[in-house]
Amino acid sequence: MLTQPTLFLDTMNRQQKITISGVVFHVEENCKKKLLDHVSFIRSQHYAISDERLAELLLEQLKVDGSDVVCAKIVEEVIAKAKHLRKPD
């Protein structure tokens, strides 16, 4: 019996690797810029969050979501958590 190949019409986002504080993350291409922009913003502002803490937040969120790839949803959740870590003026 021959089977027909299954066609998946869902679009797949390409993944790219980025390193934050020595930890390699696989990030969907469509949210990589937003994540890197946020890392740059954190470094330029007075935030009490380091690259190490940002990597920890990403790892925690990946574990909660049961994922190996950082997607837009995870980036949004990490940015929301990081906003509360601003140093007082």
Helices and strands as residue ranges (DSSP letters): E 15-20, E 23-28, H 29-44, H 51-65, E 69-70, H 72-83
